[in-house]
């Protein structure tokens, strides 16, 4: 199963950090995406998150397997360089490795031509009373609804992993993360105002017992261009 490494940068600056991580020749790295805050937070009529909790950037690095990710996380690995180079931005990072579940969407668009899109990132920060029951319900019911959102291009669900890391930053412990991706912020707003969003909210209310914050943030997503080796 593919794994994704999240680096979430938090800070007090009102503007998005201006740096572009450019990983090259990292064994097993297949793709990466940089997310920065979208222009508007007011896109979801059914969920409101604390804007102050939104990260100033989120880096996603996708690897073929966990062992290859762990190699990149060891001292002097490529991911250390990204954190070191971004020190001047004033960001404080947290890290998390997660298993990736990809779901098909009706029209993903031209994946090779992606440069920027708009992503709705969701994190479940607490704990389910029975995680097996939670995940079984979630995967059976929620992705089929999410895939019906008008204009959706990508849909991924992530669950946490235990992993080795030589990176000297705090670990995040989100139980689960999701992302739904659209062409732009207007398309995201239209999707979240659709009747499908109301059906998703109804299913959310039927989830197995869970306690903790559920954070929703619209982000502008910049796709990395990894040239073939």
Secondary structure, 3 states (H helix, E strand, C coil): CCEEEEEEEECCCCCCCCCCCCCCCCCCEEEEEEEEECCCCCCCCCCCCCHHHCCCEEEEEEECCHHHHHHHHCCCCHHHHHHHHCHHHCCEEEEEEEEEEEECCCCCCCHHHCCEEEEEEEEECCEECCHHHHHHHHHHHHHHHHCCCCCCCEEEEEEECCCCCCCCCEECCCCEEEEEEECCHHHHHHHHCCHHHHHHHHHHCCCCCEECCEEEEEEEEEECCCCCC
